[in-house]
Amino acid sequence: MNEAVTTMKVAKSDDDIARCFAVTAELRPHLDEGTFVNMIRGMEGEGYRLAFIEEDGLVVAVAGYRIFTNLFMGKNLYVDDLVTSSASRSQGHGKTLIDWLRDLALESGCAYLHLDSGTQRHRAHRFYLRQGMDIASFHFSEKLDTI
C-alpha cells in the first residue's frame, strides 16, 4: 500500500494560488474563481500570504495569514483563513497548519498567533482550544454600505 506524499508550501505562483481556490471556497463560498488570483495578489501587497498542504498533488488544506504590528499585540501573526477540504478533515492537516503558523510566528519574532472564528463554527472552536488557543475577546463588526 502506497503512503500519501504530503507537503507544506507557500503559494508563490499564480498556479499555486489558483489551486487553493476550491478549498478556500469551502470556507469563503462568496469568492469568485475568476478573480481569486488577482484578489490574492492584491492582498499580498497588504502583507497577506497563502500557505497550503498538498497530498499527492491535490490541495487539501489552506491558511491565509499576515504578519504585522499593532499597539495591542505588538508584532503578531493573524490567520485570516484556515480550512481543510471536507474530504480531508480529521486527518491532522489543520494541526499541521497551526503548528507551521506557530513556528513561523516564533521565527518572525511575533508575540501572538491569533484568529477570528465565526460564532456558529463550534467544531472549529473546539479544534482551536485543543491547539492551546484561548478565547481572548469578542470581535465586533458592522457591514457598511459601499458606493
ZIKA-V380355 format. One record per residue. N is the residue number from 1. RES is the residue in one letter. SS is DSSP state (~ for helix, > for strand, _ for the rest). PHI is phi as a letter, one per 30 degrees, with the letter a starting at -180 (999 if undefined). Layout:
BEGIN
n=<N/N>
res=<RES/RES>
ss=<SS/SS>
phi=<PHI/PHI>
END
This chain:
BEGIN
n=<1/2/3/4/5/6/7/8/9/10/11/12/13/14/15/16/17/18/19/20/21/22/23/24/25/26/27/28/29/30/31/32/33/34/35/36/37/38/39/40/41/42/43/44/45/46/47/48/49/50/51/52/53/54/55/56/57/58/59/60/61/62/63/64/65/66/67/68/69/70/71/72/73/74/75/76/77/78/79/80/81/82/83/84/85/86/87/88/89/90/91/92/93/94/95/96/97/98/99/100/101/102/103/104/105/106/107/108/109/110/111/112/113/114/115/116/117/118/119/120/121/122/123/124/125/126/127/128/129/130/131/132/133/134/135/136/137/138/139/140/141/142/143/144/145/146/147>
res=<M/N/E/A/V/T/T/M/K/V/A/K/S/D/D/D/I/A/R/C/F/A/V/T/A/E/L/R/P/H/L/D/E/G/T/F/V/N/M/I/R/G/M/E/G/E/G/Y/R/L/A/F/I/E/E/D/G/L/V/V/A/V/A/G/Y/R/I/F/T/N/L/F/M/G/K/N/L/Y/V/D/D/L/V/T/S/S/A/S/R/S/Q/G/H/G/K/T/L/I/D/W/L/R/D/L/A/L/E/S/G/C/A/Y/L/H/L/D/S/G/T/Q/R/H/R/A/H/R/F/Y/L/R/Q/G/M/D/I/A/S/F/H/F/S/E/K/L/D/T/I>
ss=<_/_/_/_/_/>/>/>/>/>/_/_/_/~/~/~/~/~/~/_/~/~/~/~/~/~/~/_/_/_/_/_/~/~/~/~/~/~/~/~/~/~/~/~/_/_/_/>/>/>/>/>/>/>/>/_/_/>/>/>/>/>/>/>/>/>/>/>/>/>/_/_/_/>/>/>/>/>/>/>/>/>/>/>/_/~/~/~/_/_/_/_/~/~/~/~/~/~/~/~/~/~/~/~/~/~/~/_/_/_/_/>/>/>/>/_/_/_/_/_/_/~/~/~/~/~/~/~/~/~/_/_/_/_/_/_/_/_/_/_/_/_/_/_/_/_/_>
phi=<999/d/d/d/c/c/b/c/b/c/d/c/c/e/d/e/d/d/d/d/e/e/d/e/d/d/d/b/d/d/d/c/e/d/c/e/d/d/d/d/e/d/d/e/d/c/j/d/b/b/c/a/c/c/b/h/i/c/d/c/a/b/b/c/b/b/c/a/b/b/d/d/c/i/d/b/c/c/c/d/b/b/a/c/e/e/d/c/d/i/c/j/d/d/d/e/d/d/d/d/d/d/d/d/e/d/d/c/i/d/d/b/c/a/a/c/b/e/d/d/c/d/d/d/d/d/d/d/d/d/d/j/d/c/d/c/a/c/c/c/b/b/d/c/d/c/d>
END
